[in-house]
Amino acid sequence: NDIFTLTGHAEDAFNLPLDNCQESFQYMTVVDRSGREIFRTEDRDFAWDGLGASAGAYFYFIKYTTTEFRGAVTLVN
């Protein structure tokens, strides 16, 4: 894919959970292997294209009101 996003996918399993009374999206951040933040957004419809970043593994952290999601994404230039 040309961008990393977690909204707008045809299959619900690939999308972020919807906000509700108890949980709402707070922010999403991408860090490099050393833990340096290279992307941050409070927009749940984010699209990270990796521009300016080197090829390699990156880690994302998504914060909801009381829930957190973590994962990895590989950037190939």
N, C-alpha and C positions, 0 to 999 in steps of 0.2 A: 504494500500500500504506500501511497505517496504521503499520507498523513496518518497520525495516530489520533483516533477519536473514539469515544465510547457513547456516542449518540447517533441516531439516524440509521442504524443498521436494521435490516429487514427482520432479523432474528432477535427477539427480545433478550436472549441470553448474552448478547454482545453489547447491550446497552446498560448505562447506569440505571440504578433503581430510581423510580420517580420519587419526588418529594412528597411527604405526607405530614400529618399533624405531629408526628413524633420525630421524624428525620427529614433533614433538608441538606442539600449539597452546600458545602462551605468553600472548599478550594481543592485544586489539584496542583501538584508540583512534580517536576522531573529533576532528578539529580544524576550526576555522573558517578563513576566508580569511586571517586574520592569523597563523595558526599556533597560536592558543590552544587548548589541549585542553579540550573540553567534555564528553567522555564517554570512559571507560576501563573495561575489564573483562578479567578473566582467565577468564571463563566462555565456553567455545566456543559455547554455546547462547544467546548474547546476543540481545537484542531492543531496539534503540534506537528510541524513539518520538519523539525530537526535542522533547519538552516543555521549555518554557523557552527554546528557541532560536528565533531569527528565521528567516523564510523566506530561502532562498538556497542557495548551493553549499557543501558541506562535503566534507572529504577524510578517508578512512579508511586506516588502516595496520594490517595484521594481521601479527603476528610468530609464526613457527614456529621451531623449534630452529635451522635453517639457512636457511630460506626466508622471504621477505617478500612480501606482497601489498599493493598500493596501488590506490586507486580514488577515485571521487567519487560523491556522492549529493546529490540536490537535495531540499531540504525545502520543501514547499508548505504554508502554514498555511491 
